[in-house]
Amino acid sequence: MLTSELQNNVNNYISIYTELKKQLKWKIAHEGLLMLTASAYIVNKREFDFRRFYDLSNYIKANVGMFSTLNSHHRFTIASILDIHFQDKAKEQFQAFCDLYEDMLKQGFKRDIFTYLSALIVLTGKSEQKTAKEIMSGASSIYQLMKQQHYFLTSTQNYPFAVMLAGIDKEKTALMEQAESSYQKLSAAGFKKGQNLQFLSQILALHQEKDTDELASRCHEMFRSINELYKKPKDIHYPDIGLLTFLEEPEKDISTVIETVQLLNKEKALKWHKDINFKIAVSLFMGDTIEKNLITESGLYAVIETVLQAQQAASTAAIISTTAAAHSAHHSSGTN
């Protein structure tokens, strides 16, 4: 059963998405990016002002080079995150963000949108134990460990997760061994090997008090429940299952998540985006849940906030890669 607050969040999300679609329809490569942008305002409990957001996106375009990634539609994603976290002070923070991006390039990160998204996680992070410099250095080391474990799977899409893990006060090798153990156990349990299973296993590494057997079992139960209540989850939804492992009452909570998905699926403007609707439903539910005392008191609040941000980046990655593949196929068919 949806709480009145969750119902309001769904309504507000649809309202923001509708406005973004109306205003930016021809400027964004995929409507899914607008959906993620709209949901981020709700999850972070920030009011949306299109004029302020659009002004910031124009400011970004005016202050980057002609060949910068941010000269493209990606500026809207960056503008939304800066706007959410800093609002009227976002322009002041833009230079600090650019400086962090340059620092990450010096650490060996590549010039692309995922380095920008990672720099935002560093900028807005809430780690009390580590400085930005320590997190960037740690992320670089963790990324190399990821490459050692899964050379062909690991790409720049993993940067945000490397930054997320670098903020945790735990030895890097132990973190990655935990992630790899989860990956292998989930694969043995029937989860499809690939980038999304890697994302899921990296989210599970954030659990400090549960062992990998318990976490793998919990993921399997989540998968079974979603299949029974809705339909078989696709591998694109593995990271969402990772988010749901932080819930205290999974059986009850998953039914609410599915109810939210079905509500979104009925919306005329959203019914063609059922895969993304599932992701949005999980994010909206988790955003609503992390304010409850149980999670706040257990010290998971900051962890889940960071996971939500990394998950947003992973969802962005999925949409960007799909859009790029479609564009490439269309271009090649047009040249034959």
C-alpha positions as a LaTeX table, in Angstrom:
\begin{tabular}{lrrr}
\hline
Residue & $x$ (\AA) & $y$ (\AA) & $z$ (\AA) \\
\hline
Met1 & 0.00 & 0.00 & 0.00 \\
Leu2 & 1.41 & 3.38 & $-1.02$ \\
Thr3 & 1.72 & 5.90 & 1.78 \\
Ser4 & 0.26 & 9.33 & 1.09 \\
Glu5 & 3.80 & 10.71 & 0.95 \\
Leu6 & 4.91 & 8.15 & $-1.64$ \\
Gln7 & 1.77 & 8.84 & $-3.67$ \\
Asn8 & 2.58 & 12.57 & $-3.56$ \\
Asn9 & 6.15 & 11.82 & $-4.62$ \\
Val10 & 4.88 & 9.84 & $-7.62$ \\
Asn11 & 2.55 & 12.70 & $-8.60$ \\
Asn12 & 5.33 & 15.29 & $-8.23$ \\
Tyr13 & 7.73 & 13.12 & $-10.21$ \\
Ile14 & 5.23 & 12.85 & $-13.09$ \\
Ser15 & 4.68 & 16.61 & $-12.97$ \\
Ile16 & 8.42 & 17.39 & $-13.18$ \\
Tyr17 & 8.95 & 14.83 & $-15.94$ \\
Thr18 & 6.06 & 16.27 & $-17.96$ \\
Glu19 & 7.52 & 19.77 & $-17.72$ \\
Leu20 & 11.03 & 18.60 & $-18.65$ \\
Lys21 & 9.70 & 16.66 & $-21.63$ \\
Lys22 & 7.70 & 19.64 & $-22.83$ \\
Gln23 & 10.66 & 22.03 & $-22.54$ \\
Leu24 & 13.56 & 19.78 & $-23.59$ \\
Lys25 & 11.94 & 17.31 & $-25.98$ \\
Trp26 & 14.30 & 18.09 & $-28.86$ \\
Lys27 & 17.43 & 18.65 & $-26.78$ \\
Ile28 & 17.75 & 15.24 & $-25.09$ \\
Ala29 & 18.71 & 12.00 & $-26.84$ \\
His30 & 16.52 & 9.73 & $-24.70$ \\
Glu31 & 13.43 & 10.42 & $-22.59$ \\
Gly32 & 14.85 & 8.08 & $-19.94$ \\
Leu33 & 17.41 & 10.76 & $-19.03$ \\
Leu34 & 14.56 & 13.17 & $-18.31$ \\
Met35 & 12.89 & 10.51 & $-16.17$ \\
Leu36 & 16.06 & 10.04 & $-14.12$ \\
Thr37 & 16.45 & 13.81 & $-13.77$ \\
Ala38 & 12.87 & 14.22 & $-12.54$ \\
Ser39 & 13.20 & 11.38 & $-10.04$ \\
Ala40 & 16.46 & 12.80 & $-8.63$ \\
Tyr41 & 14.62 & 15.97 & $-7.49$ \\
Ile42 & 12.04 & 13.84 & $-5.67$ \\
Val43 & 14.53 & 11.41 & $-4.11$ \\
Asn44 & 16.62 & 14.32 & $-2.82$ \\
Lys45 & 13.50 & 16.23 & $-1.72$ \\
Arg46 & 14.32 & 19.38 & $-3.69$ \\
Glu47 & 11.81 & 21.66 & $-5.33$ \\
Phe48 & 12.11 & 21.98 & $-9.08$ \\
Asp49 & 12.33 & 25.35 & $-10.81$ \\
Phe50 & 12.74 & 24.89 & $-14.56$ \\
Arg51 & 13.99 & 28.43 & $-15.14$ \\
Arg52 & 16.77 & 28.07 & $-12.56$ \\
Phe53 & 17.71 & 24.61 & $-13.86$ \\
Tyr54 & 17.77 & 25.73 & $-17.51$ \\
Asp55 & 19.73 & 28.88 & $-16.69$ \\
Leu56 & 22.33 & 26.70 & $-14.96$ \\
Ser57 & 22.57 & 24.36 & $-17.95$ \\
Asn58 & 23.19 & 27.37 & $-20.21$ \\
Tyr59 & 25.81 & 28.65 & $-17.77$ \\
Ile60 & 27.60 & 25.29 & $-17.98$ \\
Lys61 & 27.56 & 25.36 & $-21.79$ \\
Ala62 & 28.94 & 28.90 & $-21.81$ \\
Asn63 & 31.79 & 27.96 & $-19.47$ \\
Val64 & 33.20 & 24.83 & $-21.10$ \\
Gly65 & 35.19 & 24.34 & $-24.28$ \\
Met66 & 33.63 & 23.70 & $-27.67$ \\
Phe67 & 34.67 & 20.02 & $-27.61$ \\
Ser68 & 33.75 & 19.34 & $-23.99$ \\
Thr69 & 31.33 & 16.51 & $-23.17$ \\
Leu70 & 29.32 & 19.13 & $-21.29$ \\
Asn71 & 28.68 & 21.05 & $-24.49$ \\
Ser72 & 26.21 & 18.27 & $-25.38$ \\
His73 & 22.91 & 17.22 & $-23.78$ \\
His74 & 24.95 & 15.82 & $-20.87$ \\
Arg75 & 25.00 & 19.33 & $-19.43$ \\
Phe76 & 21.38 & 18.86 & $-18.38$ \\
Thr77 & 22.25 & 15.82 & $-16.25$ \\
Ile78 & 25.13 & 17.71 & $-14.60$ \\
Ala79 & 22.99 & 20.84 & $-14.14$ \\
Ser80 & 20.28 & 18.85 & $-12.38$ \\
Ile81 & 22.69 & 17.33 & $-9.85$ \\
Leu82 & 24.38 & 20.67 & $-9.13$ \\
Asp83 & 20.96 & 22.32 & $-8.85$ \\
Ile84 & 19.67 & 19.64 & $-6.48$ \\
His85 & 22.62 & 19.89 & $-4.13$ \\
Phe86 & 23.47 & 23.60 & $-4.28$ \\
Gln87 & 20.46 & 25.38 & $-5.83$ \\
Asp88 & 21.16 & 29.15 & $-5.84$ \\
Lys89 & 24.87 & 28.53 & $-5.16$ \\
Ala90 & 25.28 & 25.99 & $-7.97$ \\
Lys91 & 27.15 & 28.38 & $-10.28$ \\
Glu92 & 29.64 & 29.09 & $-7.50$ \\
Gln93 & 30.21 & 25.33 & $-7.09$ \\
Phe94 & 30.65 & 24.71 & $-10.82$ \\
Gln95 & 34.32 & 25.74 & $-10.78$ \\
Ala96 & 35.03 & 23.49 & $-7.78$ \\
Phe97 & 33.37 & 20.68 & $-9.73$ \\
Cys98 & 35.56 & 21.37 & $-12.79$ \\
Asp99 & 38.67 & 21.41 & $-10.58$ \\
Leu100 & 37.74 & 17.99 & $-9.16$ \\
Tyr101 & 37.24 & 16.69 & $-12.70$ \\
Glu102 & 40.74 & 17.89 & $-13.66$ \\
Asp103 & 42.16 & 16.28 & $-10.50$ \\
Met104 & 40.54 & 13.00 & $-11.49$ \\
Leu105 & 42.12 & 13.20 & $-14.95$ \\
Lys106 & 45.51 & 13.54 & $-13.23$ \\
Gln107 & 44.69 & 10.34 & $-11.30$ \\
Gly108 & 44.29 & 8.52 & $-14.63$ \\
Phe109 & 40.52 & 8.75 & $-15.16$ \\
Lys110 & 39.46 & 9.25 & $-18.78$ \\
Arg111 & 37.76 & 12.30 & $-20.27$ \\
Asp112 & 34.10 & 11.32 & $-20.42$ \\
Ile113 & 30.70 & 11.77 & $-18.82$ \\
Phe114 & 31.33 & 9.13 & $-16.14$ \\
Thr115 & 34.33 & 11.02 & $-14.82$ \\
Tyr116 & 32.11 & 14.09 & $-14.58$ \\
Leu117 & 29.44 & 12.07 & $-12.74$ \\
Ser118 & 32.12 & 10.68 & $-10.43$ \\
Ala119 & 33.44 & 14.17 & $-9.70$ \\
Leu120 & 29.90 & 15.12 & $-8.65$ \\
Ile121 & 29.79 & 12.20 & $-6.21$ \\
Val122 & 33.08 & 13.43 & $-4.72$ \\
Leu123 & 31.81 & 17.02 & $-4.57$ \\
Thr124 & 28.50 & 16.16 & $-2.92$ \\
Gly125 & 29.80 & 13.24 & $-0.82$ \\
Lys126 & 29.28 & 13.05 & 2.90 \\
Ser127 & 32.31 & 11.01 & 3.93 \\
Glu128 & 33.53 & 12.28 & 7.29 \\
Gln129 & 36.59 & 10.03 & 7.33 \\
Lys130 & 38.17 & 10.92 & 3.99 \\
Thr131 & 39.09 & 14.03 & 2.02 \\
Ala132 & 38.21 & 14.49 & $-1.65$ \\
Lys133 & 41.83 & 13.79 & $-2.57$ \\
Glu134 & 41.84 & 10.53 & $-0.60$ \\
Ile135 & 38.58 & 9.41 & $-2.20$ \\
Met136 & 39.86 & 10.12 & $-5.72$ \\
Ser137 & 43.11 & 8.28 & $-5.06$ \\
Gly138 & 41.22 & 5.38 & $-3.47$ \\
Ala139 & 38.78 & 5.27 & $-6.40$ \\
Ser140 & 41.67 & 5.00 & $-8.84$ \\
Ser141 & 43.10 & 2.04 & $-6.87$ \\
Ile142 & 39.69 & 0.36 & $-6.61$ \\
Tyr143 & 39.10 & 0.78 & $-10.32$ \\
Gln144 & 42.37 & $-1.03$ & $-11.03$ \\
Leu145 & 41.27 & $-3.87$ & $-8.72$ \\
Met146 & 37.97 & $-4.02$ & $-10.65$ \\
Lys147 & 39.97 & $-4.35$ & $-13.89$ \\
Gln148 & 42.00 & $-7.19$ & $-12.39$ \\
Gln149 & 38.82 & $-9.07$ & $-11.47$ \\
His150 & 36.86 & $-8.39$ & $-14.67$ \\
Tyr151 & 39.11 & $-6.92$ & $-17.33$ \\
Phe152 & 36.62 & $-7.04$ & $-20.21$ \\
Leu153 & 33.59 & $-5.97$ & $-18.17$ \\
Thr154 & 35.12 & $-3.02$ & $-16.39$ \\
Ser155 & 34.84 & 0.32 & $-18.18$ \\
Thr156 & 34.41 & 4.01 & $-17.40$ \\
Gln157 & 30.82 & 3.14 & $-16.41$ \\
Asn158 & 32.34 & 1.70 & $-13.21$ \\
Tyr159 & 33.94 & 5.01 & $-12.16$ \\
Pro160 & 30.97 & 6.16 & $-10.03$ \\
Phe161 & 30.94 & 2.84 & $-8.18$ \\
Ala162 & 34.70 & 3.05 & $-7.62$ \\
Val163 & 34.20 & 6.49 & $-6.03$ \\
Met164 & 31.28 & 5.18 & $-3.98$ \\
Leu165 & 33.39 & 2.31 & $-2.61$ \\
Ala166 & 36.38 & 4.60 & $-1.98$ \\
Gly167 & 34.30 & 6.58 & 0.51 \\
Ile168 & 33.83 & 3.50 & 2.70 \\
Asp169 & 36.13 & 3.10 & 5.68 \\
Lys170 & 37.27 & $-0.41$ & 4.78 \\
Glu171 & 40.45 & $-1.83$ & 3.24 \\
Lys172 & 40.22 & $-1.74$ & $-0.58$ \\
Thr173 & 41.30 & $-5.32$ & $-1.27$ \\
Ala174 & 38.83 & $-6.67$ & 1.30 \\
Leu175 & 36.04 & $-4.60$ & $-0.28$ \\
Met176 & 36.74 & $-5.94$ & $-3.74$ \\
Glu177 & 37.12 & $-9.52$ & $-2.49$ \\
Gln178 & 33.67 & $-9.18$ & $-0.92$ \\
Ala179 & 32.28 & $-7.85$ & $-4.21$ \\
Glu180 & 33.87 & $-10.69$ & $-6.19$ \\
Ser181 & 32.56 & $-13.30$ & $-3.76$ \\
Ser182 & 29.03 & $-11.93$ & $-4.20$ \\
Tyr183 & 29.47 & $-11.89$ & $-7.99$ \\
Gln184 & 30.45 & $-15.57$ & $-8.10$ \\
Lys185 & 27.73 & $-16.71$ & $-5.66$ \\
Leu186 & 25.01 & $-14.83$ & $-7.53$ \\
Ser187 & 26.26 & $-16.17$ & $-10.87$ \\
Ala188 & 26.09 & $-19.71$ & $-9.44$ \\
Ala189 & 22.54 & $-18.96$ & $-8.26$ \\
Gly190 & 21.42 & $-18.11$ & $-11.81$ \\
Phe191 & 22.10 & $-14.38$ & $-12.14$ \\
Lys192 & 23.42 & $-13.50$ & $-15.59$ \\
Lys193 & 27.12 & $-12.60$ & $-15.70$ \\
Gly194 & 27.93 & $-9.12$ & $-17.00$ \\
Gln195 & 28.21 & $-5.43$ & $-16.18$ \\
Asn196 & 24.93 & $-5.29$ & $-14.26$ \\
Leu197 & 25.88 & $-8.21$ & $-12.02$ \\
Gln198 & 29.17 & $-6.43$ & $-11.39$ \\
Phe199 & 27.25 & $-3.29$ & $-10.36$ \\
Leu200 & 25.07 & $-5.38$ & $-8.05$ \\
Ser201 & 28.04 & $-7.09$ & $-6.39$ \\
Gln202 & 29.72 & $-3.70$ & $-5.83$ \\
Ile203 & 26.59 & $-2.38$ & $-4.11$ \\
Leu204 & 26.54 & $-5.46$ & $-1.87$ \\
Ala205 & 30.14 & $-4.71$ & $-0.81$ \\
Leu206 & 28.76 & $-1.70$ & 1.09 \\
His207 & 27.01 & $-3.97$ & 3.59 \\
Gln208 & 29.22 & $-4.02$ & 6.66 \\
Glu209 & 27.33 & $-6.48$ & 8.88 \\
Lys210 & 26.08 & $-9.17$ & 6.49 \\
Asp211 & 28.19 & $-11.91$ & 4.89 \\
Thr212 & 28.09 & $-12.72$ & 1.19 \\
Asp213 & 26.05 & $-15.92$ & 1.67 \\
Glu214 & 23.29 & $-13.99$ & 3.43 \\
Leu215 & 23.39 & $-11.21$ & 0.81 \\
Ala216 & 23.27 & $-13.66$ & $-2.11$ \\
Ser217 & 20.29 & $-15.40$ & $-0.45$ \\
Arg218 & 18.57 & $-12.05$ & 0.06 \\
Cys219 & 19.09 & $-11.11$ & $-3.63$ \\
His220 & 17.68 & $-14.48$ & $-4.69$ \\
Glu221 & 14.59 & $-13.91$ & $-2.52$ \\
Met222 & 14.16 & $-10.38$ & $-3.96$ \\
Phe223 & 14.38 & $-11.79$ & $-7.49$ \\
Arg224 & 11.79 & $-14.49$ & $-6.69$ \\
Ser225 & 9.39 & $-12.00$ & $-5.07$ \\
Ile226 & 9.59 & $-9.56$ & $-7.99$ \\
Asn227 & 9.01 & $-12.43$ & $-10.43$ \\
Glu228 & 5.94 & $-13.59$ & $-8.49$ \\
Leu229 & 4.42 & $-10.14$ & $-7.96$ \\
Tyr230 & 5.31 & $-8.55$ & $-11.29$ \\
Lys231 & 7.53 & $-10.26$ & $-13.84$ \\
Lys232 & 11.00 & $-11.72$ & $-14.16$ \\
Pro233 & 13.59 & $-8.97$ & $-13.53$ \\
Lys234 & 15.97 & $-8.25$ & $-16.39$ \\
Asp235 & 19.71 & $-7.97$ & $-15.75$ \\
Ile236 & 19.37 & $-4.17$ & $-16.15$ \\
His237 & 17.48 & $-4.31$ & $-12.82$ \\
Tyr238 & 20.22 & $-6.12$ & $-10.87$ \\
Pro239 & 21.55 & $-2.87$ & $-9.34$ \\
Asp240 & 17.99 & $-2.06$ & $-8.20$ \\
Ile241 & 17.86 & $-5.42$ & $-6.42$ \\
Gly242 & 21.11 & $-4.37$ & $-4.74$ \\
Leu243 & 19.41 & $-1.24$ & $-3.43$ \\
Leu244 & 16.48 & $-3.26$ & $-2.12$ \\
Thr245 & 18.79 & $-5.44$ & 0.00 \\
Phe246 & 19.03 & $-2.53$ & 2.44 \\
Leu247 & 15.33 & $-2.84$ & 3.31 \\
Glu248 & 14.29 & $-4.10$ & 6.73 \\
Glu249 & 10.97 & $-5.65$ & 5.63 \\
Pro250 & 11.60 & $-6.85$ & 2.07 \\
Glu251 & 8.38 & $-8.84$ & 1.56 \\
Lys252 & 6.12 & $-5.96$ & 2.53 \\
Asp253 & 8.30 & $-3.31$ & 0.86 \\
Ile254 & 8.64 & $-5.09$ & $-2.50$ \\
Ser255 & 4.86 & $-5.25$ & $-2.87$ \\
Thr256 & 4.78 & $-1.45$ & $-2.42$ \\
Val257 & 7.57 & $-1.03$ & $-4.99$ \\
Ile258 & 5.62 & $-3.17$ & $-7.49$ \\
Glu259 & 2.45 & $-1.17$ & $-6.81$ \\
Thr260 & 4.46 & 1.97 & $-7.61$ \\
Val261 & 5.78 & 0.42 & $-10.84$ \\
Gln262 & 2.27 & $-0.47$ & $-11.96$ \\
Leu263 & 1.09 & 3.04 & $-11.19$ \\
Leu264 & 3.84 & 4.48 & $-13.41$ \\
Asn265 & 3.12 & 1.93 & $-16.15$ \\
Lys266 & $-0.47$ & 3.20 & $-16.38$ \\
Glu267 & 0.67 & 6.77 & $-17.12$ \\
Lys268 & 0.24 & 7.55 & $-20.80$ \\
Ala269 & 3.57 & 9.42 & $-21.00$ \\
Leu270 & 5.48 & 6.60 & $-19.24$ \\
Lys271 & 3.90 & 3.36 & $-20.43$ \\
Trp272 & 6.55 & 2.78 & $-23.13$ \\
His273 & 9.36 & 2.93 & $-20.57$ \\
Lys274 & 8.53 & 0.01 & $-18.27$ \\
Asp275 & 12.18 & $-0.96$ & $-17.62$ \\
Ile276 & 13.00 & 2.56 & $-16.48$ \\
Asn277 & 9.72 & 2.79 & $-14.54$ \\
Phe278 & 10.95 & $-0.09$ & $-12.38$ \\
Lys279 & 14.19 & 1.76 & $-11.65$ \\
Ile280 & 12.31 & 4.96 & $-10.85$ \\
Ala281 & 9.91 & 3.13 & $-8.54$ \\
Val282 & 12.81 & 1.64 & $-6.57$ \\
Ser283 & 14.52 & 5.04 & $-6.29$ \\
Leu284 & 11.32 & 6.82 & $-5.22$ \\
Phe285 & 10.61 & 4.13 & $-2.64$ \\
Met286 & 14.16 & 4.15 & $-1.25$ \\
Gly287 & 14.18 & 7.95 & $-1.14$ \\
Asp288 & 11.01 & 7.80 & 0.93 \\
Thr289 & 12.35 & 4.99 & 3.13 \\
Ile290 & 15.75 & 6.40 & 4.11 \\
Glu291 & 14.05 & 9.11 & 6.16 \\
Lys292 & 12.53 & 6.51 & 8.48 \\
Asn293 & 14.18 & 6.27 & 11.88 \\
Leu294 & 15.24 & 2.66 & 11.51 \\
Ile295 & 17.63 & 3.32 & 8.65 \\
Thr296 & 18.82 & 6.66 & 10.05 \\
Glu297 & 19.64 & 5.09 & 13.39 \\
Ser298 & 21.45 & 2.14 & 11.86 \\
Gly299 & 23.93 & 4.48 & 10.19 \\
Leu300 & 22.90 & 3.52 & 6.67 \\
Tyr301 & 21.48 & 6.90 & 5.68 \\
Ala302 & 24.68 & 8.26 & 4.09 \\
Val303 & 25.51 & 4.88 & 2.53 \\
Ile304 & 22.12 & 4.59 & 0.83 \\
Glu305 & 22.28 & 8.20 & $-0.35$ \\
Thr306 & 25.61 & 7.41 & $-2.01$ \\
Val307 & 24.26 & 4.18 & $-3.51$ \\
Leu308 & 21.28 & 6.06 & $-4.93$ \\
Gln309 & 23.67 & 8.53 & $-6.57$ \\
Ala310 & 25.88 & 5.78 & $-7.98$ \\
Gln311 & 22.77 & 3.92 & $-9.12$ \\
Gln312 & 21.60 & 7.08 & $-10.88$ \\
Ala313 & 24.94 & 7.12 & $-12.69$ \\
Ala314 & 24.58 & 3.41 & $-13.57$ \\
Ser315 & 21.09 & 4.02 & $-14.96$ \\
Thr316 & 22.44 & 6.96 & $-16.94$ \\
Ala317 & 25.18 & 4.65 & $-18.25$ \\
Ala318 & 22.61 & 2.09 & $-19.40$ \\
Ile319 & 20.58 & 4.70 & $-21.26$ \\
Ile320 & 23.62 & 6.38 & $-22.82$ \\
Ser321 & 25.04 & 3.06 & $-24.06$ \\
Thr322 & 21.64 & 2.02 & $-25.47$ \\
Thr323 & 21.19 & 5.39 & $-27.19$ \\
Ala324 & 24.74 & 5.28 & $-28.59$ \\
Ala325 & 24.19 & 1.77 & $-29.96$ \\
Ala326 & 20.91 & 2.77 & $-31.57$ \\
His327 & 22.49 & 5.87 & $-33.08$ \\
Ser328 & 25.40 & 3.82 & $-34.41$ \\
Ala329 & 23.07 & 1.24 & $-35.98$ \\
His330 & 20.95 & 3.97 & $-37.56$ \\
His331 & 24.04 & 5.75 & $-38.89$ \\
Ser332 & 25.55 & 2.59 & $-40.38$ \\
Ser333 & 22.25 & 1.59 & $-42.05$ \\
Gly334 & 22.01 & 5.08 & $-43.49$ \\
Thr335 & 25.45 & 4.86 & $-45.06$ \\
Asn336 & 24.94 & 1.48 & $-46.76$ \\
\hline
\end{tabular}
